Amino acid sequence: MQDQDHRTNRGNTANRGFASMDPERQREIAREGGKAAHEKGTAHEFDSEEAREAGRKGGEVVSQNREHMAEIGRKGGQSSGGNRRQAGE
């Protein structure tokens, strides 16, 4: 009977390992791993060039979403209260 149970669960990997844990436990384990890597000196640390490149890539992706960019523009206009237009008149 145990063999039969094993076969039926073979395709269902959602109940195994990291995926079976609650999100809080996953965060705890990931945090411990990050701390250990920093203590060993093997953790990756961004230099300024890598950070610049990552920001550029993220900016390209987000700026392709025209709805998102329009919303940002609207919020900026509302926030400024239209001061720029009034100052120029």
HUNOR-V256524 format. One record per backbone hydrogen bond with DSSP energy under -1.0 kcal/mol. NH is the residue of the N-H (numbers start at 1). CO is the residue of the C=O. Records with the same first field share a line. If there is no record, write none. Layout:
NH=CO, CO
This chain:
5=1
6=2
7=3
8=4
9=5
13=11
16=13
20=17
21=18
26=22
27=23
28=24
29=25
30=26
31=27
32=28
33=29
34=30
35=31
36=32
37=33
38=34
39=35
40=36
41=37
42=37
43=37
51=47
52=48
53=49
54=50
55=51
56=52
57=53
58=54
59=55
60=56
61=57
62=58
63=59
65=62
66=64
69=65
70=66
71=67
72=68
73=69
74=70
75=71
76=72
77=73
78=74
79=75
80=76
82=77
83=80
86=82
87=83
88=84
